Amino acid sequence: MELSFPLAEAPDAEAAEAGRRLFAGGAGFLKGVVAMDGLPPADRAEVCFAGRSNVGKSSLINALTGTRALARTSNTPGRTQEINYFTLGDTHYLVDLPGYGFAKAPLPVVERWQALLRAYLAGRPSLRRAFVLIDARHGIKEVDEEILTMLDRAAVPFQTVLTKADKVKAAERDRVLAQVRQKLQTHPAAFPELVLTSSEKGEGIATLRAIVASLA
């Protein structure tokens, strides 16, 4: 029987080279957006990265782009309080969404983020895919379900990316993968492949680059 939500295979040479070229073309911070009217023109393909606070989102974006500090990393949950746009060459946007869960912010601010997030997901025609980051040590938590359901309702295809794969032993990783696969069964917008990554070790980075390059 075919495994549901298998791990994405390493890209072939052609796909890997397309991913390498795309990310070698240079990435730069464009702007932080706090309202829909601040979004840049929807004139190129864009992918967004979502994940609960401290899942390793900034570290992954930095690893993908080969820069040390493109996206700011912080030990303070909820530091990212806006939608951050990065250019990737002249063909793509990378979008860093506000971290969710345990945000060190007043409730009205959190509610404003959530409203902006819903509006962005529902109304961005150039958005090709969302990458939802899940800590490989912990699997999908209740706080993650809200964003997954939001993506379902907005009909935005999302792909689950497991982070910090180097921090978990093989047996525990298999248990977490089983939990993630079981949880994703109920989400119609879930893309049927998982990506396992380690920003520190470089695991899965070439695979994720190739996937982004394929979403032109």
Helices and strands as residue ranges (DSSP letters): H 13-24, E 27-33, G 36-38, E 45-51, H 57-65, E 83-88, E 92-96, H 107-123, E 127-135, H 142-154, E 158-163, G 165-167, H 170-184, E 195-196, H 205-214
